[in-house]
């Protein structure tokens, strides 16, 4: 991953260039103010993808923690079959 750093004034002066850079590289652009890190700008599609990946990782960590705690799990196909069975039972009542 290449670190792209620009002064904060660049966003005002070169918005289109920075937006294109984010879209073309798929990488965030770090903006500085007075020589210090200030903001991160990135393409919204890349941001959404990263958020989904983080959410998935959080779920996987949670599942692993449950497994390590000894809480049993069942395969997705079994859970699906159990739900179908319950729905059939309740639809005939």
Secondary structure, DSSP 8 states (H G I E B T S, - for coil): ---EEEETHHHHH-HHHHHHHHHHH---EEEEETTEEEEEE--HHHHHHHHHHHHHHHHHHHHHHHHHTT-----HHHHHHHHHHHHHHHH--
